Structure formats: C-alpha cells, structure tokens
C-alpha cells in the first residue's frame, strides 16, 4: 500500500489544488464574467463532449490498464501499445464525417430560446476526441506506475487555462465567443503534451502488427466502452437534458451545485489512478490476498478522507451560496447533499470497480453500465419533466441509481471473490460521520455582514471558522479510535 499512499497523496494535493482553482472559476469568475447564460452553454458543450468521449476512446484507456501487465516480454508490450494507438479512430473518424447529422440531432433536443448553442457544436466533437487520446496516453503512463504528471494535466491544465481565459474575457483581450475557441485549442494542446510525456516514460519500438490476443482486446474494449462512461453519463446527462425544458442558465446553476457536491471525491480520483494498475497486476498474478488487502484498505481510507470533506461541504454549503452573484444559484443545498452522498458511497467501495473491470468477470460491467444509463435517463424524465421536481429531481435520480447499482457491485464482488470492503472500523467511521453531521449541520457562527468591494466576506469567515472546528474534532476522533493504520503510521513517522 506504500506506493498507493505515496502517489495518492501527491495526486490528492494536485486534485485539491485543481478543485480550489475550479472553485474560484465556478463560484466567482464564471458567474460574474461569462454570466449565467453563456456559462450554461459552456457547461452544455463540455458535458456533451464528456458523454461522447468514451465512445471515441473505444475503451482503450481501460484496455491498456487491463492487458499491459499480462505481457511478459518487451516485444509483446510494444506490439500491444502500437496497435491500440489507432483503435479510437474506428469510431472517431466516422463520427467526424457524420457530424452534420449529429449537429441536427443536438439542435432538435434544445428549446428555441437555447439556439445559441448552434454555432459551437463542433467543439463538442473536437474536445471529445482530444480527451479520448489524452486518456489513452495517460493510461500509457499509469501502467508504468507513473501517475503524477498525467494527473497534473488531467486536473490542473484545463482549470488553469479556464482561469486565464476568463481573466482575458474580463480585461477584454478576447470575447466570450473566442473563449470557447481558445478553450477547445487548449484541450488539443494538452493531448500533445501528454503524448510526448508518455513516449518519454516508455517509448516502444513501433510495430505494424497485431497482438496474438487481438480479438480478446477488441472484445474487452467493446464491453468496457459503456462501463467506463457510466460515471460521466450519470452526472453529465442531467446538464444535457436541462436545455430541453428550461433556459440554459439552469444548467449553470445545477453545474455549480454538482461541482460542490463532487468536491469530496478528489481522494478517490487520486487513489483510483494508482489502484487500477496495481489491482490489475494482482489479478493477473492471481494474488487474491493482495486484491483483498487493497480492497479493504482503499475502502476505509477513502471513507475516512471522503467523510471529512462530506461533513465540511454539507455543513458549509448554505453560507457558500451566499457569495454567488445570481439568486438562481441559491437553493441547491439538496442537490449538493444528494450528489455528495452518492460520491461518498462510491468512495466507500474502494477498489470495487477496478476489481470488476480488470477481472475475468469484466463482462458484467456492460449490463451494469447500460442499467445505470437507462435508469438515470428514465428517472430524470420522471422527476424532472413529468413530476416537475426540478434539479432536485435530477440529483435524486443520480443518488437512487448509484445506491442501487453500487450495492449490486458490492454483492457481485462478494459472490465471485468472497471478499468485502467491510471491517469493524467501517461502522465506527459511519457513526462518526452521522454524529458530525448532526452536531454541525444546523447552525453557523453569528457574524455581522461584512463586504469588501460589494463582495460578501462574512460567509467565507463563517465557513473558515466552522471548517477549522469540524476538522479538529473529526481528526481527534479518527486518531483516538485508530480508524486508519496507514494514517496512524504516517503520524508516528513525523511525530515520534
């Protein structure tokens, strides 16, 4: 678990730095510089590209992680990597030729008042293909157990570029329309940076021949395409459906609430990047004790860290919404609560997804993904379009689907491998989170209104004071009850 914690710690710092920059962009810059309507359109374009990306990637990012460690010689590895470079083009090229039809279909799904999207739909395709190849080269470095630089590009690059471009719009160096053009270019540039780094980490001797198990590779890729996109579909399909009923500003409001609720998952994203290749390696070597060890340790550590941010986010979200410039952003507390609860439950599963996707039972991922995608679509249609619950209904759909299918995945791994992520410490951790939510969720410090250049400062002070108190109490309980052996050892290392 040493290499997992080492790189996970670095990746967590990177991801939270990215979330900090993303938070400034989302909560301060986007609403004030682009304003709600144009911000909603950017949200729609990026969400649409996230939905298409898994198809254009052809599942190769998962295929590399699964199969690379199974090859024993450099020649076999080089043949494999040479062949997968071209597989995303199987879908990307035909999709590009047929994009006019895709454009017409997209425009048929939005209301008349949201027709401003029409001039920018080709950016959806460009960004989707760029992200697909970025993930391919990122997986190229993952299998070398080298995740930090790729994580910087994945998490920080786009957010820093967005901040620079937003400031450029603010100072009138570029227009709002040019913002989208330069953002698209930034996604393309990121691919080339990742490609050069991947070749620096491992440069194969390129060979124009197919691996001996080509049919198995293609079969796996086809199965994993939807499985790998389930997470993106769950959160991004909501933002795609909103312009079909409401003004595009609602997509901006919902996007902010989802961003805040998703804040807690940073440790999971960091640890998963190194857990995937390690779990794949253990499965390929039939080391089931190591698989179980990774499963339990990843679960309790992610539950621990995620639990802290779960409490911080939900106990401070009401104050956070007070600094937003548009009243439409307020009232998203239930969206934040449901999205963060779904994320916390997923974190509790630890390496569950990596075990399924990299085992001989990977085919189950396809019906799971289809079930999740279809389920969230029909629940969204029921709650949002028919019952009129609003964006709370979209978040409720996501929560229901994640709880149901994550519970099935827990049962499935237990059934096939006779392992669970549960330990006696799991119940202690659950109890701590519930008590902390009950104690800190229903009050704030009584601070008078303070403004700096018409910007409200008092909610930030309130959040800061409350966060310090919550963190001190939470960490005291964690170390007092010895919840995490890894964190205890880390503490002893520095405070002997």
C-alpha positions in Angstrom: 0.0 0.0 0.0 3.1 2.3 0.2 3.2 3.3 -3.4 -0.6 3.7 -3.4 -0.4 6.2 -0.5 2.7 8.0 -1.8 1.3 8.7 -5.2 -2.3 9.1 -3.9 -1.1 11.8 -1.5 0.6 13.7 -4.3 -2.4 13.2 -6.6 -4.7 14.3 -3.9 -2.8 17.6 -3.4 -2.9 18.2 -7.2 -6.6 17.4 -7.4 -7.5 19.7 -4.4 -5.4 22.4 -5.9 -7.4 21.9 -9.1 -10.6 21.9 -7.2 -9.6 25.2 -5.5 -8.9 26.8 -8.9 -12.0 25.2 -10.2 -14.0 26.5 -7.3 -12.7 30.1 -7.9 -13.7 29.7 -11.5 -17.1 28.1 -10.8 -18.2 30.3 -7.9 -16.6 33.6 -8.6 -15.3 34.0 -12.2 -17.8 32.1 -14.4 -21.0 33.7 -13.0 -19.5 37.2 -12.9 -17.5 37.2 -16.2 -19.4 34.9 -18.6 -22.7 35.3 -16.7 -25.3 32.6 -16.3 -26.5 32.2 -19.9 -23.0 31.8 -21.6 -21.7 29.8 -18.6 -24.7 27.4 -19.1 -23.8 27.0 -22.7 -20.1 26.2 -21.9 -21.5 23.6 -19.3 -23.7 22.1 -22.0 -20.8 21.8 -24.5 -18.4 20.2 -22.1 -21.0 17.8 -20.7 -21.9 16.7 -24.3 -18.2 16.1 -25.1 -17.9 14.0 -21.8 -20.8 11.8 -23.0 -19.2 11.3 -26.4 -15.6 10.8 -25.3 -16.0 7.2 -24.0 -17.3 6.2 -27.4 -14.5 7.9 -29.3 -11.9 6.4 -26.9 -13.2 2.9 -27.7 -12.5 2.0 -24.1 -8.7 1.9 -24.8 -7.7 3.7 -21.6 -9.1 0.7 -19.6 -7.8 -1.9 -22.1 -4.2 -0.7 -21.7 -4.5 -1.0 -17.9 -6.0 -4.5 -18.0 -3.7 -6.1 -20.6 -0.3 -4.4 -20.4 0.8 -6.3 -17.2 -0.2 -9.6 -18.8 2.5 -9.3 -21.4 5.9 -10.7 -20.3 8.3 -9.5 -23.0 9.1 -6.0 -24.3 8.2 -7.1 -27.8 4.8 -8.2 -26.7 4.2 -4.9 -24.9 5.4 -2.9 -27.8 3.2 -4.7 -30.2 0.2 -4.1 -27.9 0.8 -0.4 -27.4 1.5 0.1 -31.1 -1.8 -1.5 -32.0 -4.0 0.4 -29.5 -2.9 3.8 -30.8 -5.3 3.5 -33.8 -8.3 1.9 -32.2 -10.0 5.1 -31.2 -10.1 6.2 -34.8 -12.6 3.3 -35.5 -15.3 5.5 -34.0 -13.8 9.0 -34.1 -13.4 9.2 -37.9 -16.9 8.0 -38.9 -18.4 10.3 -36.2 -16.5 13.2 -37.7 -17.7 12.6 -41.2 -21.3 12.3 -39.9 -21.1 15.2 -37.5 -23.6 17.3 -39.6 -26.3 14.7 -38.6 -25.2 14.8 -35.0 -25.4 18.6 -35.1 -29.0 18.4 -36.3 -29.9 15.9 -33.7 -28.4 18.0 -30.9 -30.3 21.1 -32.1 -33.6 19.2 -32.2 -33.2 18.5 -28.5 -32.9 22.0 -27.2 -35.6 24.6 -26.9 -35.9 27.7 -29.2 -34.5 30.0 -26.5 -31.3 28.0 -26.3 -30.4 28.1 -30.1 -27.2 30.0 -29.3 -25.6 26.5 -29.0 -25.8 26.0 -32.7 -22.6 27.8 -33.6 -20.5 25.8 -31.2 -21.5 22.1 -31.5 -18.3 21.1 -33.5 -16.3 22.0 -30.4 -18.1 19.0 -28.7 -16.5 16.6 -31.2 -13.0 18.2 -31.1 -12.9 18.1 -27.3 -14.3 14.6 -27.1 -11.6 13.2 -29.5 -8.9 15.2 -27.7 -10.0 13.9 -24.3 -10.1 10.3 -25.7 -6.5 10.4 -26.8 -5.4 12.2 -23.6 -6.9 9.3 -21.6 -5.1 6.8 -23.9 -1.7 8.4 -23.2 -2.5 8.9 -19.5 -3.1 5.1 -19.2 0.2 4.6 -21.0 2.0 6.2 -18.1 -0.3 4.6 -15.4 0.8 1.1 -16.3 4.4 2.3 -15.6 3.0 3.3 -12.1 3.7 6.9 -13.1 0.5 9.0 -12.5 1.5 12.3 -11.1 2.4 14.3 -14.2 -0.7 13.0 -16.1 -2.8 13.9 -13.1 -1.5 17.5 -13.3 -2.5 17.7 -16.9 -5.9 16.0 -16.2 -6.9 18.0 -13.2 -5.0 21.3 -13.3 -4.4 22.1 -17.0 -8.0 22.8 -18.0 -8.8 24.7 -14.8 -5.8 26.9 -15.1 -6.5 27.6 -18.8 -10.1 28.4 -18.0 -9.0 30.9 -15.3 -6.6 32.6 -17.7 -9.2 32.8 -20.5 -11.9 34.1 -18.1 -9.5 36.8 -17.0 -8.8 37.5 -20.7 -12.5 38.0 -21.2 -12.7 40.2 -18.1 -10.0 42.5 -19.4 -11.5 42.4 -22.9 -8.5 40.7 -24.5 -10.9 38.2 -26.0 -14.6 37.9 -26.5 -17.0 35.4 -24.9 -17.2 33.7 -28.3 -13.4 33.4 -28.6 -13.3 31.9 -25.1 -14.8 28.7 -26.4 -12.4 28.6 -29.4 -9.3 29.0 -27.3 -10.6 26.5 -24.7 -11.0 24.0 -27.5 -7.5 24.6 -28.7 -6.2 24.1 -25.1 -7.8 20.6 -25.0 -5.9 19.7 -28.2 -2.6 21.1 -26.9 -3.0 19.0 -23.7 -3.0 15.8 -25.8 0.3 16.6 -27.4 1.9 17.4 -24.1 0.6 14.1 -22.6 1.7 12.2 -25.7 5.3 13.4 -25.6 5.5 12.7 -21.9 4.1 9.1 -22.4 6.7 8.5 -25.0 9.4 9.8 -22.6 8.2 7.4 -19.9 8.0 4.4 -22.2 8.9 4.6 -25.9 8.0 1.3 -27.7 9.6 0.1 -30.9 6.5 0.7 -33.1 5.4 -2.3 -35.0 2.6 -2.6 -37.6 1.2 -5.9 -36.5 -1.5 -7.1 -34.2 -1.1 -8.8 -30.8 -1.9 -12.5 -30.6 -4.9 -11.8 -28.4 -6.3 -9.0 -30.7 -9.9 -10.5 -30.6 -9.8 -10.5 -26.8 -8.6 -6.9 -26.7 -11.3 -5.7 -29.1 -14.0 -7.7 -27.3 -12.9 -6.2 -24.0 -12.9 -2.7 -25.4 -16.4 -3.1 -26.8 -17.7 -4.3 -23.4 -15.9 -1.6 -21.4 -16.9 1.4 -23.5 -20.2 2.0 -21.7 -18.9 0.7 -18.4 -16.2 3.3 -18.4 -18.7 6.1 -19.3 -21.3 5.3 -16.6 -19.9 7.9 -14.2 -19.9 10.6 -16.8 -23.4 9.7 -18.1 -24.8 9.9 -14.6 -23.7 13.5 -14.0 -23.5 14.9 -17.5 -26.7 13.7 -18.9 -28.5 15.9 -16.4 -26.9 19.0 -17.8 -27.7 17.9 -21.4 -31.4 17.4 -20.6 -31.9 20.7 -18.9 -31.9 22.9 -22.1 -34.7 20.6 -23.4 -37.1 22.1 -20.8 -35.6 25.2 -19.1 -33.4 28.0 -20.0 -29.7 27.2 -20.3 -29.0 29.3 -17.2 -30.4 26.4 -15.2 -27.6 24.2 -16.5 -25.1 26.7 -14.9 -27.0 26.7 -11.6 -27.1 22.9 -11.5 -23.4 22.6 -12.6 -22.3 24.7 -9.6 -24.2 22.5 -7.1 -22.9 19.3 -8.7 -19.3 20.7 -8.6 -19.7 21.5 -4.9 -21.2 18.0 -4.1 -18.4 16.3 -6.2 -15.7 18.1 -4.2 -15.4 15.2 -1.8 -14.3 12.7 -4.4 -10.8 14.1 -5.0 -9.1 11.4 -2.9 -11.0 8.7 -4.7 -9.9 10.1 -8.1 -6.3 10.3 -6.8 -6.1 6.8 -5.4 -8.0 5.1 -8.3 -5.3 6.2 -10.7 -2.7 4.1 -9.0 -5.1 1.4 -7.7 -6.3 0.4 -11.2 -2.9 -0.9 -12.4 -2.0 -2.4 -9.1 -5.3 -4.3 -8.9 -4.9 -5.4 -12.5 -1.4 -6.7 -11.7 -2.6 -8.6 -8.6 -5.4 -10.2 -10.6 -3.2 -11.2 -13.5 -0.8 -12.8 -11.0 -3.7 -14.5 -9.1 -2.7 -12.8 -5.9 -6.1 -12.7 -4.3 -4.8 -11.8 -0.8 -3.3 -8.6 -2.2 -6.6 -7.9 -4.0 -8.5 -8.2 -0.8 -5.9 -6.1 1.1 -6.2 -3.3 -1.5 -10.0 -3.5 -1.4 -10.3 -3.1 2.4 -7.5 -0.5 2.8 -8.7 1.6 -0.1 -12.3 1.5 1.3 -11.6 2.6 4.9 -9.1 5.3 3.8 -11.3 6.8 1.2 -14.3 6.6 3.5 -12.2 8.4 6.2 -11.0 11.2 4.0 -14.2 11.5 2.0 -16.2 11.6 5.2 -14.3 14.7 6.4 -15.0 16.6 3.2 -18.6 15.3 3.2 -19.2 16.9 6.5 -17.3 20.1 5.6 -19.2 20.6 2.3 -22.7 19.9 3.6 -22.2 22.0 6.8 -20.9 25.0 4.9 -22.9 24.9 1.6 -25.6 27.4 2.7 -23.0 30.0 3.5 -21.2 29.3 0.3 -24.3 30.0 -1.8 -24.5 33.5 -0.2 -21.4 34.7 -2.1 -22.9 33.8 -5.5 -23.9 36.8 -7.6 -27.2 35.4 -9.0 -30.1 34.3 -6.8 -30.6 31.4 -9.1 -27.6 29.6 -7.6 -29.1 29.6 -4.1 -31.4 26.7 -3.0 -29.1 24.0 -4.3 -28.4 22.5 -0.9 -30.4 19.3 -1.6 -28.5 18.8 -4.9 -25.2 19.1 -3.0 -26.4 16.7 -0.3 -27.6 14.0 -2.7 -24.6 14.2 -5.0 -22.1 14.2 -2.2 -23.9 11.2 -0.6 -23.7 9.3 -3.8 -20.0 10.2 -4.1 -19.3 9.1 -0.5 -21.0 5.7 -1.1 -18.9 5.2 -4.2 -15.7 6.1 -2.2 -16.7 3.5 0.4 -16.5 0.8 -2.3 -12.8 1.4 -2.6 -11.2 -0.6 -5.5 -14.5 -2.4 -6.2 -14.7 -1.0 -9.8 -11.1 -1.8 -10.5 -11.6 -5.4 -9.4 -14.6 -5.9 -11.7 -13.2 -4.2 -14.7 -9.8 -6.0 -14.6 -11.0 -9.5 -13.7 -12.4 -12.3 -15.9 -15.9 -11.1 -14.9 -15.5 -7.7 -16.6 -18.4 -8.5 -18.9 -20.8 -7.8 -16.1 -19.7 -4.1 -16.4 -21.7 -3.7 -19.6 -25.2 -4.6 -18.3 -24.4 -2.6 -15.1 -23.5 0.5 -17.2 -26.5 0.1 -19.5 -28.8 -0.3 -16.5 -27.3 2.8 -14.8 -27.6 4.9 -18.0 -31.1 3.8 -18.9 -32.2 4.0 -15.3 -31.0 7.6 -14.8 -32.5 8.7 -18.1 -36.0 7.5 -17.2 -35.8 8.7 -13.7 -34.7 12.1 -14.9 -37.6 12.1 -17.3 -40.0 11.1 -14.5 -38.7 13.5 -11.8 -37.7 16.5 -14.0 -40.0 16.5 -16.9 -43.2 14.8 -15.6 -43.3 15.4 -11.9 -41.6 18.8 -12.1 -39.4 18.4 -9.1 -36.7 20.5 -10.8 -32.9 20.0 -10.5 -33.5 18.3 -7.1 -35.2 15.5 -9.1 -32.1 15.2 -11.3 -29.9 14.8 -8.3 -32.3 12.3 -6.7 -32.2 10.2 -9.9 -28.4 10.1 -9.6 -28.5 9.1 -5.9 -31.0 6.3 -6.4 -29.1 4.8 -9.4 -25.7 4.9 -7.6 -27.1 3.4 -4.4 -28.9 0.6 -6.2 -26.0 -0.4 -8.6 -23.2 0.1 -6.1 -25.0 -2.2 -3.8 -25.2 -4.7 -6.6 -21.5 -4.3 -7.3 -20.7 -5.0 -3.6 -22.8 -8.1 -3.7 -21.2 -9.2 -7.0 -17.6 -8.9 -5.9 -18.5 -10.7 -2.6 -20.2 -13.5 -4.6 -17.3 -14.0 -7.1 -14.3 -13.3 -4.9 -15.6 -13.9 -1.4 -14.3 -10.5 -0.2 -15.9 -7.3 1.0 -14.6 -3.9 1.9 -16.1 -4.0 5.4 -14.0 -4.0 8.5 -15.1 -3.3 12.1 -13.7 0.2 11.6 -16.2 0.8 8.8 -19.1 1.0 11.3 -17.1 3.4 13.5 -16.4 5.6 10.6 -20.1 5.7 9.6 -21.1 6.6 13.2 -18.5 9.5 13.3 -19.9 11.0 10.0 -23.5 10.8 11.2 -22.7 12.4 14.6 -20.6 15.1 13.0 -23.4 16.0 10.5 -26.0 16.1 13.3 -23.8 18.4 15.5 -22.6 20.8 12.9 -25.1 21.0 10.1 -27.8 23.2 11.7 -26.0 26.3 13.0 -23.5 28.9 12.0 -21.4 31.5 13.8 -23.4 34.7 14.4 -21.2 37.1 12.3 -22.4 40.5 11.1 -22.5 41.3 7.4 -19.0 42.3 6.1 -18.4 43.4 2.5 -15.2 44.1 0.5 -15.9 46.0 -2.8 -19.5 44.7 -2.6 -18.2 41.1 -2.2 -19.7 39.4 0.9 -16.8 38.3 3.2 -18.9 37.1 6.2 -19.9 33.8 4.7 -16.2 33.0 4.0 -15.3 33.8 7.6 -18.1 31.6 8.8 -17.1 28.7 6.6 -13.5 29.1 7.7 -14.2 29.1 11.4 -16.7 26.2 11.2 -14.3 24.2 9.0 -11.4 24.5 11.5 -13.7 23.3 14.3 -15.0 20.4 12.3 -11.6 19.3 11.2 -10.1 19.4 14.7 -12.9 17.3 16.2 -13.0 14.9 13.3 -9.3 14.2 13.3 -9.3 13.8 17.1 -11.9 11.1 16.8 -10.1 9.4 13.9 -6.8 9.1 15.7 -8.4 8.3 19.1 -10.3 5.4 17.6 -7.4 4.2 15.4 -9.6 4.2 12.3 -6.7 4.0 9.7 -3.5 2.1 10.3 -1.9 3.9 7.4 -2.7 7.4 8.8 -1.6 6.3 12.3 1.8 5.1 10.9 2.2 8.4 9.0 1.5 10.4 12.1 4.0 8.3 14.1 6.6 8.8 11.4 6.6 12.6 11.8 5.7 12.9 15.5 7.9 10.3 17.3 
